[in-house]
Amino acid sequence: MIKEEKEIIKLDDGREIILTTGKLAKQAHGSVEVRMGKTHLLATVVSNKEAREGVDFLPLTVDYREKFAADGRFPGGFLKREARPTDQEILVMRLVDRILRPMFPSDYHAEVQIMISLNSHDENVKPDTLAALAASTAIAVSDIPFNGPISEVRVARINNEYVINPSSQDLESADIDLMVGASADSVAMVEGEMNEVSENEMIEAIKIAHEAIKVQCQAQLNLAKKIEKSSPKREYCHETHDEELRKNIREATYDKVYEVAKQALSKEERSEKFRAVKEEYISTLDEEEATENAYLIGVYYHDVEKEAVRNLVLNEGIRLDGRKTDEIRPIWCEIDYLSSPHGSAVFTRGETQSLTTVTLGSSTDVNRLDGVTYQGHEDFYLHYNFPPFSTGEARMLRGTSRREIGHGNLAQRALKKMIPSDNPYTVRIVSDILESNGSSSMATVCAGTLALMDAGVKIKKPVSGIAMGLISDYEDTSKFAVLSDILGDEDHLGDMDFKVTGTVDGITACQMDIKIQGLSYDILEKALNQARDGRLHILEKLTDTISEPRVQLKDHTPKIIKLEVPKSTIGGIIGPGGKIIQEMQATTETVISIEEVDEKGVVEILGTNQEKIDLAIEKIRSIAFIPEKGKTYKGKVKSIMPYGAFIGISSNTDGLLHVSEISWERVENVEDVLKEGQEIEVKLIDIDERSGKLKLSRKVLLPKPEKKK
């Protein structure tokens, strides 16, 4: 017997989001269907009853997939089935994971798998705005412990009005595009891009999004009340503790850890000394006790480190590397670091370093996107690489990670609005992180700005980025410290990771993850204002290195020329099977592409040698030649006849120069004046309307002799 339960969420503009459960995937521990317009998502959640031995974290997997059938399309490729997730799918997985993970009980360690599928797509409904709602609702109707519900919405400002979950078309005119994740009580995740907006405008957008989220959270609670298995939640015991051991470790190590934290050591030295304190304590235990309690010793000692580092900041305002809370680490930058790339830069801030390159190409180099919800291309894209040596580790390389895709996307969003609309190039940025101790994505933004200017890309304004942190007193919420330019340990041990990028005039992108509940807007405002001061400080370091884009491109940087040709000539330029365009590229050592735009052909020529570019231009203009009456041309004598000569005024266009038009004087024999292969100037004086034949004249370009008296 199927019993479907339903809850409807009404948006301010009359649109509806429908949550239903009870019809599909009933063997999952929780499942829900989410509909908005023609969009349909199915979310399921399953969690093991027990945690695996030795697991002291939440093994959460979030998987989001878009089915090609959802858009009535076939998958590309040979296999004709959905394969590895696209970057867009991975970014949605990260959005959902980042808001869900902090909401599970900290002592819950059983494996959790959440699967979300897009089964029907509506071009006016962006599915990423519904994915977290679907996942949270699936958990809400299950018996899995969860400190939710939560939801995510997209808030955009369009024509000075805020819109919740706008369509893709509406987003094109938005100057704020934010994804906000929250519970009914507090905001926990923010990510998006903006057109240089102020801190107050960003906070206003977050507040509006949070109000919409509260409604969605209540709808989940209402639906869960109708589902018997959703309450009570399952009982579990995934941790066994020894309070006496916890107390002994704290008493034996806290003061020593506090002193190490106070010494302003490097990352490696600090790790060594922290490790030495732990090993010193373990040496006081007998071998059997140390082995038996190895896991708990690690847990409790980590808690001591966390407490000591946090108290040092809150009580004395001292950070692990000795900085003040609003102080930025030392920065050094260098441009034109590599000889062959079109642009390159090194940006180093403390122990974080990015070596970034810029490559300029033609329209054939665009990043082509063929997903379910979007098909098109990017002519500006950024790739971020995080090799294990950057943190002094040796680990297996398994391809591009979700983290690398997410960090690269954030840096790309930070920079892309500064690329002018008339930029002729396809631009690819690659950031290789060579050292990492906090906020390598923001180092990528800074290095990317430098490399773009080194390449001569006429960016509108330089962009810098900074990562902010938070240390708060769990018992006294009025006691907190906002940290500028956080270290990796401060991110790990702190309560917030808030990355903000922008120009001198405003914010261009942000990404915030909050690990505690109940963050106030006052703290958020302080963090944003402190971030602005830090961004401007870093921006000065960038502009001290290079103040504006190169005026003169490097010798090996390709030049791009664009030509408009008649639509009717496109086939002639390409040739049968592409033969003519391929021959032109080979002989001129250029890259030539052509596409139809607004009933015209747009030819793009890319090359480094100006003479060969000019040769390519000449060849294309010759093929795409349309004769104009009254215009003078430099032609070549192709053949001579008794009645005149045929003159080639382009590679495939000839005209007749009649004997009477050769000279003002009477010409008895054409060969007395002209020779085959001779170059002469002629004027097009007429075009036969029926045959299209061209009538040329040479004499009208010659001085007319005076009449004899």
Wavefront OBJ file of the C-alpha trace (Angstrom):
o trace
v 0.000 0.000 0.000
v 1.573 3.269 -1.140
v 1.092 6.191 1.194
v 2.555 9.405 -0.137
v 3.050 12.404 2.136
v 3.463 15.895 0.732
v 4.547 19.374 1.826
v 4.460 22.526 -0.333
v 6.820 25.496 0.003
v 5.526 28.697 -1.527
v 8.010 31.326 -2.706
v 7.162 35.035 -2.548
v 6.616 35.228 -6.308
v 4.055 32.393 -6.328
v 6.323 29.562 -7.469
v 6.128 26.309 -5.494
v 8.581 23.671 -4.286
v 6.873 20.330 -3.603
v 8.372 17.769 -1.203
v 6.983 14.222 -1.322
v 7.979 10.917 0.247
v 6.570 7.389 0.361
v 6.425 6.394 -3.320
v 10.022 5.871 -4.463
v 13.123 4.177 -3.019
v 11.399 2.882 0.108
v 14.276 0.569 1.114
v 16.547 3.553 1.631
v 16.564 4.801 5.235
v 15.158 8.077 3.929
v 14.042 9.223 0.484
v 12.324 12.305 -0.871
v 11.258 13.720 -4.214
v 11.624 17.456 -4.817
v 9.743 19.142 -7.652
v 9.859 22.704 -8.877
v 8.388 23.409 -12.290
v 9.446 20.479 -14.477
v 12.556 19.822 -12.387
v 12.540 16.568 -10.401
v 15.190 15.481 -7.885
v 15.277 12.210 -5.972
v 17.410 12.157 -2.813
v 18.132 9.051 -0.749
v 20.137 8.498 2.418
v 21.449 5.301 3.963
v 23.602 4.980 7.080
v 25.203 1.867 8.542
v 24.075 0.917 12.028
v 27.613 0.679 13.398
v 30.850 2.540 12.805
v 33.868 0.723 11.385
v 36.575 -0.048 13.907
v 39.121 2.728 14.283
v 36.997 5.360 12.513
v 36.823 8.568 14.567
v 35.234 10.830 11.944
v 32.042 10.983 9.897
v 32.472 8.956 6.665
v 29.963 10.996 4.688
v 29.608 10.607 0.927
v 27.446 13.002 -1.072
v 26.853 12.028 -4.685
v 24.909 14.218 -7.120
v 24.282 13.101 -10.710
v 22.421 14.636 -13.624
v 20.763 12.117 -15.938
v 20.941 13.036 -19.632
v 17.405 11.723 -20.044
v 16.336 14.562 -17.738
v 16.886 16.903 -20.670
v 15.861 14.463 -23.415
v 19.466 14.017 -24.556
v 21.934 11.209 -25.172
v 25.272 11.132 -23.348
v 28.244 11.989 -25.519
v 31.171 9.656 -25.994
v 31.536 6.086 -27.184
v 29.802 4.266 -24.318
v 26.598 6.348 -24.455
v 26.083 6.255 -20.704
v 26.736 8.609 -17.829
v 30.369 8.289 -16.739
v 32.503 10.201 -14.224
v 30.856 13.298 -12.737
v 31.356 16.622 -14.463
v 32.954 19.555 -12.665
v 29.485 21.079 -12.253
v 28.180 17.921 -10.553
v 31.220 17.857 -8.263
v 30.669 21.501 -7.293
v 27.071 20.679 -6.317
v 28.325 17.712 -4.250
v 30.679 20.057 -2.404
v 27.933 22.611 -1.767
v 25.712 19.960 -0.193
v 28.515 18.253 1.751
v 29.766 21.499 3.288
v 26.401 22.401 4.805
v 25.427 18.856 5.900
v 28.678 17.622 7.452
v 28.786 20.017 10.461
v 25.154 19.200 11.296
v 25.716 15.548 12.212
v 26.500 14.791 15.879
v 30.252 15.020 16.449
v 30.325 11.494 17.916
v 28.435 9.865 15.034
v 30.904 7.821 12.964
v 28.752 5.363 11.004
v 29.089 5.593 7.236
v 26.472 7.832 5.590
v 25.768 7.864 1.857
v 23.534 10.491 0.287
v 22.635 10.149 -3.390
v 20.825 12.862 -5.328
v 19.764 12.472 -8.952
v 18.320 14.990 -11.380
v 15.671 13.062 -13.312
v 13.828 15.909 -15.049
v 15.209 19.322 -15.913
v 13.464 22.666 -16.285
v 15.617 25.342 -17.911
v 13.999 27.927 -15.618
v 14.923 26.034 -12.421
v 18.551 25.571 -11.420
v 18.799 22.185 -9.674
v 21.771 23.144 -7.480
v 19.398 25.383 -5.491
v 17.306 22.337 -4.539
v 19.973 19.673 -3.940
v 20.695 20.432 -0.262
v 16.974 20.792 0.484
v 16.430 17.355 -1.034
v 19.298 15.794 0.945
v 18.274 17.340 4.254
v 14.634 16.308 3.799
v 15.691 12.715 3.102
v 17.596 12.727 6.408
v 14.681 14.415 8.203
v 12.262 11.607 7.279
v 14.793 8.923 8.314
v 15.894 7.731 11.758
v 19.469 8.962 11.251
v 20.693 11.368 13.975
v 20.999 14.893 12.606
v 21.072 18.374 14.129
v 19.046 19.824 11.277
v 17.163 20.375 9.175
v 19.089 22.694 6.880
v 18.588 24.056 3.403
v 20.323 26.076 0.719
v 18.937 28.753 -1.560
v 20.385 30.956 -4.239
v 19.816 34.676 -3.740
v 20.489 37.075 -6.602
v 20.136 40.817 -6.903
v 18.553 41.658 -10.240
v 17.779 45.288 -11.068
v 18.221 46.158 -7.359
v 15.694 43.523 -6.258
v 16.567 40.311 -4.428
v 15.216 37.089 -5.977
v 15.269 33.634 -4.394
v 16.221 30.772 -6.746
v 16.193 32.787 -10.009
v 16.371 31.206 -13.461
v 19.598 30.980 -15.462
v 18.367 33.724 -17.775
v 17.613 36.061 -14.864
v 21.075 35.422 -13.421
v 22.709 36.908 -16.499
v 21.730 40.395 -15.310
v 22.458 39.820 -11.596
v 25.194 41.729 -9.779
v 25.031 39.407 -6.744
v 24.808 35.612 -7.074
v 25.082 33.809 -3.716
v 24.384 30.272 -2.549
v 23.559 30.377 1.165
v 23.235 27.321 3.416
v 21.756 27.508 6.896
v 19.647 25.952 9.597
v 16.679 27.824 11.017
v 19.004 29.273 13.674
v 22.195 30.213 11.884
v 24.022 30.560 8.579
v 26.670 27.897 8.009
v 27.777 28.228 4.365
v 28.019 30.993 1.767
v 29.515 30.860 -1.717
v 29.107 33.097 -4.729
v 30.260 35.877 -6.995
v 29.505 39.583 -7.166
v 30.164 42.688 -9.232
v 32.342 44.558 -6.736
v 29.640 44.967 -4.094
v 30.072 46.305 -0.571
v 30.226 44.261 2.613
v 26.839 45.594 3.754
v 25.186 44.631 0.466
v 26.520 41.091 0.824
v 25.224 40.790 4.402
v 21.807 42.030 3.290
v 21.671 39.306 0.629
v 22.597 36.631 3.203
v 19.848 37.800 5.567
v 17.214 37.612 2.813
v 18.378 34.108 1.888
v 18.209 33.015 5.525
v 14.579 34.075 5.819
v 13.703 31.847 2.851
v 15.681 28.969 4.380
v 13.709 29.174 7.638
v 10.516 28.480 5.678
v 12.117 25.472 3.959
v 13.379 24.081 7.286
v 9.892 24.293 8.797
v 8.442 22.467 5.786
v 10.895 19.606 6.401
v 9.854 19.394 10.045
v 6.206 19.341 9.010
v 6.845 16.493 6.563
v 8.910 14.533 9.093
v 6.067 14.662 11.635
v 3.938 12.689 9.163
v 6.556 9.900 8.893
v 6.509 7.435 11.770
v 10.093 6.190 11.439
v 11.555 9.719 11.609
v 11.115 9.852 15.396
v 12.731 8.848 17.598
v 16.144 8.834 15.954
v 18.241 5.667 16.239
v 20.409 5.123 19.286
v 24.118 4.681 18.772
v 27.401 4.485 20.632
v 30.387 5.110 18.391
v 32.795 6.382 21.036
v 33.998 4.946 24.330
v 35.852 7.352 26.572
v 38.108 7.225 29.596
v 37.608 10.447 31.529
v 40.464 9.682 33.906
v 42.870 9.303 30.972
v 41.526 12.517 29.424
v 42.165 14.367 32.694
v 45.680 12.950 33.092
v 46.689 13.910 29.540
v 45.436 17.459 29.957
v 47.201 17.925 33.286
v 50.462 16.514 31.935
v 50.568 18.304 28.574
v 48.434 21.475 28.485
v 51.037 23.924 29.846
v 53.760 22.471 27.620
v 51.580 22.685 24.526
v 50.620 26.254 25.417
v 54.285 27.243 25.625
v 55.100 25.623 22.271
v 52.164 27.419 20.670
v 53.476 30.705 22.056
v 56.937 30.383 20.461
v 55.911 31.566 16.948
v 57.568 28.596 15.247
v 57.365 27.496 11.639
v 54.833 24.844 10.692
v 57.433 22.056 10.653
v 59.143 23.092 13.904
v 55.811 23.486 15.678
v 54.645 20.040 14.550
v 57.881 18.475 15.771
v 57.600 20.086 19.223
v 53.926 19.209 19.593
v 54.807 15.633 18.687
v 57.631 15.631 21.251
v 55.230 16.671 24.036
v 52.916 13.793 23.153
v 55.765 11.274 22.977
v 57.111 12.500 26.314
v 53.756 11.753 27.921
v 53.526 8.330 26.276
v 57.004 7.493 27.615
v 55.619 7.779 31.169
v 53.211 4.904 30.488
v 54.049 1.230 30.437
v 54.125 -0.344 26.991
v 50.890 -2.308 27.402
v 48.917 0.730 28.611
v 50.302 2.913 25.794
v 49.389 0.351 23.151
v 45.927 -0.321 24.563
v 45.033 3.389 24.767
v 46.863 4.620 21.655
v 43.661 5.763 19.929
v 42.253 7.648 22.938
v 45.634 9.221 23.690
v 45.654 10.640 20.154
v 42.098 11.987 20.515
v 42.654 13.580 23.934
v 46.034 15.043 23.029
v 44.528 16.615 19.903
v 41.849 18.169 22.143
v 44.596 19.628 24.330
v 46.325 21.164 21.304
v 43.043 22.659 20.139
v 42.208 24.104 23.552
v 45.692 25.564 24.089
v 45.897 27.227 20.672
v 42.395 28.700 21.000
v 42.992 29.980 24.536
v 46.273 31.585 23.488
v 44.386 33.632 20.905
v 41.439 34.494 23.137
v 43.437 35.288 26.279
v 46.608 36.880 24.913
v 45.796 37.737 21.286
v 48.808 35.660 20.165
v 48.630 33.355 17.152
v 50.688 30.269 16.361
v 53.170 32.211 14.228
v 53.283 35.201 16.589
v 51.106 37.534 14.534
v 48.377 39.826 15.774
v 44.844 38.841 14.854
v 44.634 41.302 11.939
v 48.223 40.924 10.705
v 49.066 39.523 7.258
v 52.036 37.216 6.749
v 55.067 38.510 4.800
v 54.464 38.600 1.036
v 56.822 38.465 -1.902
v 55.851 38.407 -5.565
v 57.625 38.072 -8.876
v 56.297 38.274 -12.431
v 57.709 36.934 -15.715
v 59.177 34.071 -13.697
v 59.084 31.590 -16.598
v 60.320 32.315 -20.105
v 57.910 30.395 -22.329
v 54.403 30.951 -20.924
v 52.594 34.063 -22.120
v 52.319 35.245 -18.516
v 53.648 33.895 -15.231
v 53.962 34.892 -11.582
v 54.972 33.593 -8.185
v 52.973 34.730 -5.171
v 54.226 33.742 -1.721
v 52.502 34.644 1.530
v 54.106 33.080 4.584
v 54.397 29.353 3.903
v 51.848 29.338 1.075
v 53.081 29.681 -2.499
v 51.517 29.578 -5.956
v 53.347 29.417 -9.275
v 50.766 30.488 -11.848
v 50.842 30.653 -15.634
v 48.579 32.267 -18.217
v 48.163 30.895 -21.734
v 46.441 32.914 -24.454
v 44.720 31.159 -27.308
v 42.053 31.412 -29.967
v 38.389 30.448 -29.963
v 39.423 26.873 -30.788
v 40.924 26.643 -27.280
v 37.729 27.333 -25.336
v 36.698 24.913 -22.597
v 33.669 23.151 -24.038
v 30.966 22.171 -21.541
v 28.401 19.507 -22.362
v 26.351 18.788 -19.272
v 22.670 18.138 -18.735
v 21.777 21.588 -17.440
v 24.293 23.605 -19.466
v 25.861 23.301 -22.887
v 28.293 25.939 -24.054
v 31.873 27.007 -23.565
v 34.171 29.100 -21.375
v 36.737 31.415 -22.937
v 38.208 32.124 -19.484
v 38.989 29.212 -17.190
v 41.316 28.380 -14.314
v 42.824 25.079 -13.193
v 44.206 24.574 -9.685
v 46.683 21.818 -8.777
v 47.568 20.761 -5.235
v 50.445 18.239 -5.345
v 51.288 16.342 -2.129
v 54.787 17.831 -1.832
v 53.197 21.226 -1.116
v 52.483 19.972 2.424
v 55.560 17.775 2.730
v 53.625 14.573 2.093
v 54.023 11.553 -0.155
v 50.657 10.147 -1.219
v 49.124 8.454 -4.211
v 47.939 10.679 -7.049
v 44.361 9.816 -8.013
v 43.568 12.469 -10.596
v 41.985 15.833 -9.947
v 40.318 15.887 -6.534
v 36.988 17.471 -5.613
v 38.915 19.947 -3.491
v 41.062 21.020 -6.443
v 37.957 21.538 -8.595
v 36.285 23.568 -5.842
v 39.287 25.788 -5.133
v 39.868 26.375 -8.831
v 36.234 27.338 -9.317
v 36.405 29.878 -6.484
v 39.530 31.521 -7.942
v 37.987 31.535 -11.426
v 34.850 33.274 -10.140
v 37.009 35.831 -8.324
v 38.838 36.865 -11.495
v 36.451 36.318 -14.398
v 34.421 39.526 -14.049
v 37.631 41.524 -14.425
v 38.227 40.149 -17.937
v 36.894 42.787 -20.376
v 34.136 41.758 -22.782
v 36.262 42.762 -25.791
v 39.195 40.549 -24.775
v 40.049 38.707 -28.035
v 41.774 35.737 -26.403
v 40.750 32.497 -24.801
v 42.534 32.629 -21.437
v 43.657 29.621 -19.413
v 45.188 30.094 -15.961
v 46.978 27.235 -14.189
v 47.920 27.557 -10.513
v 50.384 25.033 -9.110
v 50.578 25.170 -5.326
v 54.207 24.649 -4.354
v 53.798 25.263 -0.615
v 50.661 25.256 1.478
v 49.959 26.489 4.977
v 46.574 28.137 4.711
v 44.494 29.599 1.914
v 46.155 28.393 -1.254
v 43.014 29.332 -3.232
v 43.500 32.980 -2.250
v 47.171 32.759 -3.236
v 45.900 31.514 -6.607
v 43.718 34.625 -6.997
v 46.686 36.903 -6.242
v 49.106 35.010 -8.484
v 46.442 34.887 -11.193
v 46.082 38.669 -11.135
v 49.843 39.113 -11.492
v 50.145 36.548 -14.292
v 47.247 38.096 -16.229
v 48.879 41.516 -16.106
v 52.239 39.978 -17.035
v 50.568 38.414 -20.089
v 49.166 41.789 -21.136
v 45.505 40.881 -20.569
v 43.744 44.217 -20.059
v 41.980 43.304 -16.818
v 39.676 46.002 -15.482
v 41.231 46.019 -11.997
v 43.589 43.853 -9.965
v 41.969 41.342 -7.572
v 43.329 40.075 -4.263
v 42.002 37.480 -1.841
v 42.249 36.650 1.848
v 41.050 33.864 4.143
v 39.551 34.854 7.480
v 39.175 32.659 10.560
v 37.342 32.745 13.862
v 38.162 31.581 17.368
v 35.241 31.849 19.794
v 34.530 30.931 23.391
v 31.886 28.202 23.352
v 30.513 29.304 26.731
v 30.820 33.083 26.402
v 29.682 34.011 22.864
v 30.743 37.639 23.361
v 34.376 36.495 23.565
v 35.831 35.882 20.094
v 38.720 36.763 17.787
v 38.555 37.237 14.032
v 41.807 36.160 12.366
v 43.173 37.577 9.114
v 45.109 35.370 6.689
v 44.692 32.118 8.581
v 47.185 29.280 8.787
v 46.245 25.711 8.014
v 46.181 24.861 11.740
v 43.968 27.874 12.449
v 41.545 26.630 9.822
v 41.601 23.126 11.321
v 41.286 24.227 14.955
v 39.083 27.278 14.398
v 35.375 27.891 13.907
v 35.262 29.507 10.477
v 36.982 29.588 7.114
v 35.835 32.676 5.235
v 37.533 33.447 1.910
v 36.860 36.872 0.368
v 38.201 38.260 -2.916
v 37.796 41.667 -4.450
v 39.150 44.822 -6.016
v 39.752 48.184 -4.411
v 36.067 48.911 -5.066
v 34.302 45.806 -3.782
v 33.867 42.052 -3.400
v 34.005 39.772 -6.450
v 33.657 36.318 -4.815
v 33.424 34.615 -1.451
v 33.276 31.211 0.202
v 32.417 30.727 3.868
v 32.206 27.574 5.964
v 31.203 27.872 9.622
v 31.827 25.012 12.039
v 29.758 26.297 14.949
v 26.087 27.132 15.255
v 24.788 30.567 16.070
v 27.261 32.862 14.300
v 25.926 36.391 14.726
v 25.728 38.958 11.952
v 27.859 41.263 14.120
v 30.733 38.774 13.925
v 30.140 38.343 10.208
v 30.252 42.104 9.663
v 33.475 42.405 11.658
v 35.032 39.577 9.649
v 34.089 41.214 6.342
v 35.409 44.641 7.333
v 38.655 43.122 8.622
v 38.895 41.128 5.401
v 38.588 44.332 3.358
v 41.555 45.866 5.201
v 43.574 42.713 4.563
v 42.593 42.564 0.876
v 43.669 46.168 0.333
v 47.018 45.506 2.058
v 47.663 42.519 -0.214
v 46.491 44.502 -3.242
v 49.214 47.080 -2.580
v 51.835 44.318 -2.672
v 50.484 43.156 -6.037
v 50.432 46.614 -7.610
v 53.916 47.336 -6.248
v 55.058 44.348 -8.325
v 53.179 45.324 -11.498
v 50.838 48.305 -11.472
v 48.974 47.665 -14.722
v 48.885 45.132 -17.577
v 51.787 45.076 -20.013
v 51.267 47.418 -22.943
v 53.695 45.576 -25.203
v 52.977 41.862 -25.506
v 55.914 39.477 -25.243
v 57.438 38.446 -28.556
v 56.152 34.869 -28.293
v 52.650 35.898 -27.266
v 50.196 35.198 -30.068
v 48.447 38.068 -31.791
v 44.789 37.735 -32.761
v 43.216 39.352 -35.795
v 39.480 39.127 -36.491
v 37.991 39.654 -39.930
v 34.408 39.821 -41.072
v 33.647 38.134 -44.381
v 30.405 37.576 -46.279
v 28.494 34.518 -45.140
v 28.546 33.209 -48.710
v 32.349 32.967 -48.665
v 32.666 30.755 -45.568
v 32.582 27.554 -47.626
v 35.264 28.869 -49.985
v 37.598 29.677 -47.086
v 37.156 26.245 -45.505
v 37.314 24.318 -48.776
v 36.238 20.720 -49.422
v 36.892 18.690 -46.278
v 38.728 21.663 -44.773
v 41.500 21.424 -47.355
v 41.930 25.146 -48.066
v 41.912 26.341 -44.445
v 44.330 23.576 -43.439
v 46.729 24.524 -46.240
v 46.552 28.184 -45.198
v 47.363 27.286 -41.584
v 50.315 25.176 -42.671
v 51.809 27.760 -45.039
v 51.260 30.752 -42.728
v 52.006 28.963 -39.417
v 48.826 30.398 -37.905
v 45.683 29.021 -36.315
v 42.583 30.017 -38.293
v 39.003 29.489 -37.197
v 35.742 30.688 -38.721
v 32.165 30.771 -37.482
v 28.902 32.306 -38.565
v 27.689 35.189 -36.384
v 24.672 37.355 -37.233
v 24.582 36.298 -40.902
v 28.299 37.049 -41.311
v 31.460 35.013 -41.186
v 33.929 35.900 -38.425
v 37.456 34.712 -39.159
v 39.959 34.578 -36.293
v 43.672 34.392 -37.091
v 46.164 33.630 -34.310
v 49.926 33.678 -34.788
v 53.196 35.078 -33.485
v 54.851 36.186 -36.755
v 53.249 39.385 -38.062
v 54.407 38.811 -41.648
v 52.761 35.393 -41.711
v 49.622 36.772 -40.074
v 49.507 39.396 -42.842
v 49.913 36.651 -45.434
v 46.981 34.758 -43.922
v 44.889 37.943 -43.978
v 45.751 38.471 -47.645
v 44.796 34.885 -48.553
v 41.463 35.091 -46.713
v 40.588 38.462 -48.163
v 41.421 37.118 -51.585
v 39.073 34.138 -51.157
v 36.361 36.217 -49.527
v 36.729 38.933 -52.139
v 33.613 40.887 -53.172
v 34.367 43.408 -55.919
v 33.126 46.956 -55.383
v 32.221 49.199 -58.285
v 34.385 52.302 -58.417
v 37.221 50.777 -56.381
v 40.836 50.540 -57.569
v 42.643 47.182 -57.385
v 46.169 45.977 -57.907
v 45.816 43.099 -60.379
v 47.872 40.689 -62.412
v 47.560 40.067 -66.152
v 46.261 36.512 -66.470
v 45.792 36.218 -70.245
v 45.866 38.424 -73.337
v 43.267 38.389 -76.062
v 42.966 40.421 -79.288
v 40.170 42.433 -77.673
v 41.885 43.067 -74.338
v 43.278 41.283 -71.282
v 41.864 39.395 -68.328
v 43.146 40.822 -65.062
v 43.046 38.867 -61.792
v 42.100 41.274 -59.032
v 41.962 38.450 -56.476
v 42.914 34.776 -56.431
v 39.543 33.707 -57.828
v 38.157 36.884 -59.417
v 39.040 38.113 -62.916
v 37.770 41.040 -64.931
v 38.069 42.132 -68.534
v 40.256 45.082 -69.361
v 38.984 45.927 -72.850
v 41.537 47.213 -75.353
v 39.748 50.553 -75.366
v 40.308 50.902 -71.587
v 44.044 50.197 -71.593
v 45.224 53.674 -72.525
v 43.942 57.035 -73.676
v 45.892 56.480 -76.854
v 44.653 53.948 -79.379
v 46.156 50.486 -78.776
v 46.502 48.394 -81.905
v 48.159 45.372 -80.258
v 47.505 44.560 -76.569
v 50.834 42.767 -76.246
v 52.631 46.000 -77.100
v 51.424 47.400 -73.752
v 50.806 44.421 -71.453
v 52.588 41.154 -70.720
v 51.230 38.084 -68.910
v 52.186 38.158 -65.212
v 52.552 41.939 -65.233
v 51.041 43.754 -62.207
v 48.964 46.829 -62.962
v 46.394 49.007 -61.226
v 42.861 48.933 -62.576
v 39.540 50.425 -61.584
v 36.281 48.468 -61.554
v 33.961 50.615 -63.645
v 30.990 48.293 -64.103
v 29.484 44.915 -63.082
v 27.084 43.208 -65.455
v 23.867 42.634 -63.499
v 22.953 39.417 -65.310
v 26.288 37.692 -65.778
v 28.256 39.293 -62.953
v 31.162 39.938 -65.339
v 33.542 42.719 -64.310
v 34.524 45.614 -66.577
v 37.887 47.148 -65.716
v 39.701 50.276 -66.833
v 43.337 51.230 -66.700
v 43.172 54.485 -68.612
v 40.950 56.261 -66.041
v 43.849 56.004 -63.628
v 46.268 57.587 -66.087
v 46.619 61.324 -66.757
v 44.353 62.298 -69.628
v 46.405 63.870 -72.445
v 45.558 67.427 -73.387
v 43.757 67.865 -76.699
v 45.950 69.104 -79.529
v 45.123 72.640 -80.603
l 1 2 3 4 5 6 7 8 9 10 11 12 13 14 15 16 17 18 19 20 21 22 23 24 25 26 27 28 29 30 31 32 33 34 35 36 37 38 39 40 41 42 43 44 45 46 47 48 49 50 51 52 53 54 55 56 57 58 59 60 61 62 63 64 65 66 67 68 69 70 71 72 73 74 75 76 77 78 79 80 81 82 83 84 85 86 87 88 89 90 91 92 93 94 95 96 97 98 99 100 101 102 103 104 105 106 107 108 109 110 111 112 113 114 115 116 117 118 119 120 121 122 123 124 125 126 127 128 129 130 131 132 133 134 135 136 137 138 139 140 141 142 143 144 145 146 147 148 149 150 151 152 153 154 155 156 157 158 159 160 161 162 163 164 165 166 167 168 169 170 171 172 173 174 175 176 177 178 179 180 181 182 183 184 185 186 187 188 189 190 191 192 193 194 195 196 197 198 199 200 201 202 203 204 205 206 207 208 209 210 211 212 213 214 215 216 217 218 219 220 221 222 223 224 225 226 227 228 229 230 231 232 233 234 235 236 237 238 239 240 241 242 243 244 245 246 247 248 249 250 251 252 253 254 255 256 257 258 259 260 261 262 263 264 265 266 267 268 269 270 271 272 273 274 275 276 277 278 279 280 281 282 283 284 285 286 287 288 289 290 291 292 293 294 295 296 297 298 299 300 301 302 303 304 305 306 307 308 309 310 311 312 313 314 315 316 317 318 319 320 321 322 323 324 325 326 327 328 329 330 331 332 333 334 335 336 337 338 339 340 341 342 343 344 345 346 347 348 349 350 351 352 353 354 355 356 357 358 359 360 361 362 363 364 365 366 367 368 369 370 371 372 373 374 375 376 377 378 379 380 381 382 383 384 385 386 387 388 389 390 391 392 393 394 395 396 397 398 399 400 401 402 403 404 405 406 407 408 409 410 411 412 413 414 415 416 417 418 419 420 421 422 423 424 425 426 427 428 429 430 431 432 433 434 435 436 437 438 439 440 441 442 443 444 445 446 447 448 449 450 451 452 453 454 455 456 457 458 459 460 461 462 463 464 465 466 467 468 469 470 471 472 473 474 475 476 477 478 479 480 481 482 483 484 485 486 487 488 489 490 491 492 493 494 495 496 497 498 499 500 501 502 503 504 505 506 507 508 509 510 511 512 513 514 515 516 517 518 519 520 521 522 523 524 525 526 527 528 529 530 531 532 533 534 535 536 537 538 539 540 541 542 543 544 545 546 547 548 549 550 551 552 553 554 555 556 557 558 559 560 561 562 563 564 565 566 567 568 569 570 571 572 573 574 575 576 577 578 579 580 581 582 583 584 585 586 587 588 589 590 591 592 593 594 595 596 597 598 599 600 601 602 603 604 605 606 607 608 609 610 611 612 613 614 615 616 617 618 619 620 621 622 623 624 625 626 627 628 629 630 631 632 633 634 635 636 637 638 639 640 641 642 643 644 645 646 647 648 649 650 651 652 653 654 655 656 657 658 659 660 661 662 663 664 665 666 667 668 669 670 671 672 673 674 675 676 677 678 679 680 681 682 683 684 685 686 687 688 689 690 691 692 693 694 695 696 697 698 699 700 701 702 703 704 705 706 707 708 709
